[in-house]
Amino acid sequence: SNRLKHVFSPLLLSLAAGLGCVQAAPEMVVVGYGGAGQKAQDVAFFQPFSAIDHSKLIQSEYNGEMARIKVMVDTGNVDWDLVQIEGPDLMRGCEEGMYEPLDWKVLGRADQLIADAAQACGSAALVWSVAIAYDTDKLAKGPASWADFWDVTKFPGKRGLRKRAVYNLEFALLADGVKVEDVYAQLNTPQG
């Protein structure tokens, strides 16, 4: 097939391991975002799955470049078996036929997942939030809003943001005074 074999989620691997209904190839390439998160997934999901399935899991990482996945699919040179991606990328890639659809009747246990986790081409596995954090040793009073976050005069020092525009654009619009409920409508305009 010219599609990425599966969209990875730790939950999907654990389901497969628990059910015994999904069998991996002797080697399976699992791609995630790396770092401490992937190390934790290795201990919690990859190693147990590999022990049950007797497959060798080869791990790799990427930074969410959908273009890289599209090139693999378009050239038919797909060398990833499972990939961890974000929700919007899952929906877009599934709609474009870049991922293999999943048969939840065969996989089973979709009813045990959080609402709407079982998708046509993957499964939600992580829920997270974004917060503003600061070093109390350097700032007695820290930023309390996204406008404060961007105010380098009032709050000097380094900032940490994602490499991708996702979320950063939303934060910038909130800092500019756009209401939460209007952020995506604003992003859908030429100015956005």
N, C-alpha and C positions, 0 to 999 in steps of 0.2 A: 504494500500500500504506500501511497505517496503522502500519507498523513503521519503526524507524530503519533507514536503508538498509544500513548496514554498521557493524560495530564495528571501529574503527581499530586497527591496530598498524603500526608502522613496517615490520615484516617483511612484512606483507601488501602494503603499497604497493610495496615493493621487488620482491616476487614478481610483482605485476601488471606492474610496469615491465619486468622481465626477460622475462616470458612474452609480453607484448603481447596477452594474451587478455582483458584487462579494459580496457574503454574508458570513460573518464570522460565526464561531460557537459561542455559548454563551460566551465562553472564548477562547482567542487566545493568544498563547505564541509567542512574538516577541523578537528576540535576536539580539543584536548589540554589538558595541565595548564599550559601556558605556561612562562615563564621560560627559563633557559639550556637546559634539556632540549629544549624545543620549538624553540628556535633551532638547536640541533644537528640535530634531526630535519629541520628545514627545509633545511639544507645537504645532509645525507646522503640524505634520502628525498624530500621534497616537491619541491624544485627539479628533481632528476633525473627524477622521475616526470612532472612537468609538461612538461619539455622533450621527453620521449619521446611523451607522450600529447597534447601541444598543448592541454592544458586549463589554465584559470586556477584555481589553488588559493587559496581564501579561507580564512585561518586564523582561528580563534577559540579561546577557552579557557574552561574552567569548573573548578570545584573538586570534581567528583565527585558532584554532586547528582543522584541517580537520579530524584528527583521531577521535575526539569526535563525529563528524557528521557520519563518517563511521561506528562507533560502533553502533550508534542508528539505522542506516539503516540495517546493517548486522544482528542485533538481532531482528529487527522488533519492537523495543521499541522506536519509534519516538515520542518525546514529545514537539518538537518545530514545530510551524506552519510556521513561517517566520524567515529567518536569513539573516543578512547583511554580505556579504563576499566580497573579492576582486576578480577582474576580472579573474586572472589565476585560482583561486579556483573554480569559477563558471564554467569556461570552462571544467576543469578537472572533477569536480563532475558531470556535465551534461553528459559528454562523458561516465563516469563510471555508469550512471544510478542512481546516488545518489539523484537526485532532480526530482521533478515532472515537466514535460514539461508544458509550458504555451501556451494557445491558444490565440494568439494575435488578431485573428478575433473576438473572444468573448470579450476580454479585450478592444480592440479598441485603437485608438489614438496613435498607434505606430509611425505614421507619424509625430506626434508632438514632438517626442523625438529627442535628438541630434543623429547624424548619428551613426548607429550600436549599439544604446543603447538597443533596443529590442532584446534580445537573447532568445534562445530556452527555457531556464530554469530560466530566471531572467531578470532584467533590470538594466542598468547602471543608477546611480542616483547622484553620486558625482564625481567631477573632482577636483583634487588637484595637488599640486606641492611640491617639497622638496627644501628647501633652507638652507644655513648655516647662522645661526644667532648667535650673541654674545652680551654680555653686554658691552656697550661703557664706562660704569663707571669703568670697570676692565681692558679693553683693549683699548688702544688708536687706534691701528690699528689691525683689526681682521683678521681671516683667509680668504683668497681669493680663496682657492681651497681645494679639498679633501685632497691633500697632506698636506696642512697647518692644516686642521682639525685634522689629525692624529698626527701632530707634537706637542707632549706634552712638549717638551723643549722650543720651540719658543712660544707656546701658552698653558701655564699651566692652569689647572683647569678641572672641570668636563665636560663630554660630555653627550649628550642625543641622544640615538639611539633606534630604535625599538627593541623589544624583539626577533623578528623573523629575520632570515638571509636575508629575502627579502629586497632589496635595500642596506643593509649593505655590502653585497658582491660586489655589483656594485660600491659602494663608495670606497671600499678598492682597487679594481682593477684600478679605475680611479686615486687614489692616487699613485698607483704603476706605473702609466704612460701608462696604456692601453688606447688606443683611444676609444672614445665613440662608434664608429661604430663597434669595435672589442670586446666589453665587453661580449656579449652573446656567441660569437664564442669561446672566452676564457673560459667562464663558462662551455661550452660543452666539454671541454677537461678533461683528468684525473687531470691535474694540477689545472684547474678551480674548 
